[in-house]
Amino acid sequence: YSRFRRALALLIVLSVIASILAFMLLTSLLELLYRATGSGFILTLMDFRERLLALLPLPALLAIIFAPLIAAGGYFAYTLSPVFALKSHNSRVQEEAVWGIFASTVYAFAGIPPLKILHILGEKDYILPALSKEIARMVRDGRIRMVPLLEVLREEYKRARGFWRSLLGTIITLETTGGDIVTYFRDLYRTCIRDLRVHFENQAKTMSSISSAVTVFLAILPMSVYVMLVIVASSMVLQSVILFTIMNVVMGLTVALVSDMFVPKVGDLYLPVYRKIIVKYLPVGVCVGLASWFGLIYVPLMLKFQGVISLALGTLAFCLPAYLEFRRHARAIDETIENLPTFIRDVADEVKRGTSPLQALARIHETRSYGRYFDRLLRLLINKINLQGVRRALEDLKPYLPRQVFFCLDVIADADEIGARAEVFDVLADIMHDWVNSIHEFQASVRIGKYTSLMAMLCAIGITVFLFGHIVRMIASAGDMIRQMSSSPYGSMPVTIDIATSDLIPALKNYIFLALGITSIILGLVGGKVASFRFGDGFKDTAIMVILIVASLIVGSLLGLL
């Protein structure tokens, strides 16, 4: 941490220098303002703002205010980057330690010694990179210091946490005192599953809190603010709508990034799909939106809501085909994970009949069916094994498989090489069955949030249409009367309030409903991420919310409310 200490000292020095410069700059500004007043130095906050804007343009003031903050934040992030990297590595070790325990249990049932199990895990950098890196570091430290690996494991055990500590403790105990390796690892596996369920329950509570936060900050609060802005209709409302919509977008992106830290990982399987969707369908959505903006100008509804209608049509042109494309890919992944425990159990049954694990794959493919996508995967796997061998086949299929499926196939290949018994595959099937059930419980606990968001959006749309149909009309009529009285030829009446008039209402409608449309897009995407751990599931919710907005505009116009 020498780099961290040097950077921290430099940061303190720069902070002192920046404070001195800020004090000198503020003193100079106050002196200029004092000279500009020409009299006493008693200024209100509004006077201070007006005179400051008169001296410096707004972009220069924003640069003076935000540039030091951004620079300090970037420098602070760079300074703490080693700490962040270490925290990220430790988190990955904890996550991969669960699968290390699962694999170790299988190897223990196959009769492999504890330290040999550790070396096998260290060679699996293609599936457990962080765990393999830790094991390689411990082996390297033992060789450099010329101490036994068991001594290094004892020292590492004192610093380790969570599942990684449990795995190291089991290996150390078996190597030190001996004992039945099968019994020890069976107890370790059961403890891991119990702790994993508790971990998933805690994560589910966290995700439920995030889902509630999404419902409050991206559904209820924005809709309430938009309704409030409609009620207090004035010329300042338009700027407030724009500012609040930008805040909603930033808040939605922040919540999406935070929620990604708590969801179970299946690998980077959806990033290629998202890139494909963006390349194929985003230009279509943009073209439809622009064509609606320029081509449907004579449609009566477009005269009043040109922005939101164009946004809605462009969003639908993107979301509908994008959801179909994503859903086909997601269905294949879900089907593969769902049928994985049953498939492994069938492998165990075939091994009990005297066949090898790889021969069991071919026999299962001929006699059983697990669904269209899983059967295709199994057929492709068998063909590649026959042509290239099992290791090369798994290496080629790794980018297209969920991490858990690849893990099980890799363990099956290891079991075939070491001649494991059928009991090994029963244990692996139990492991995957418990893991899939834990994931289902996790998903069920956070799924209700998107329905709450949908209801909040529907209520906000209905209230907004009602307010524009009744309340805002009366506000605009009062504004027209006040403006006429203030410009009367028989004497003007001073007006100290800013209230909307009839000529402002069309722009206010367009801005409010456009803000509702943008917020619904963010809410749908983030709600899909929080509820089902995937942005793609939010395409459907986004399309539904946008359709509701367009339907409300049509119905409100037909009823004379808009």
Secondary structure, DSSP 8 states (H G I E B T S, - for coil): -HHHHHHHHHHHHHHHHHHHHHHHHHHHHHHHHHHHH-S-----HHHHHHHHHHHS-HHHHHHHHHHHHHHHHHHHHHHTHHHHHHHHHHHHHHHHHHHHHHHHHHHHHTT--HHHHHHHHHT-TTT-HHHHHHHHHHHHHHHHHT--HHHHHHHHHHH--HHHHHHHHHHHHHHHH---HHHHHHHHHHHHHHHHHHHHHHHHHHHHHHHHHHHIIIIIHHHHHHHHHHHT-STTHHHHHHHHHHHHHHHHHHHHHHHTTTS----S-SHHHHHHHHHHHHHHHHHHHHHHHHHSTTSHHHHH-HHHHHHHHHHHHHHHHHHHHHHHHHHHHHHHHHTHHHHHHHHHHHHHTT--HHHHHHHHHHH----HHHHHHHHHHHHHHHHH-HHHHHHHHGGGS-HHHHHHHHHHHHHHHHT--HHHHHHHHHHHHHHHHHHHHHHHHHTTHHHHHHHHHHHHHHHHHHHHHTHHHHHHHHHHHHHHHHT-TT------S----GGGHHHHHHHHHHHHHHHHHHHHHHHHHHHHS-GGGHHHHHHHHHHHHHHHHHHHHHTT--
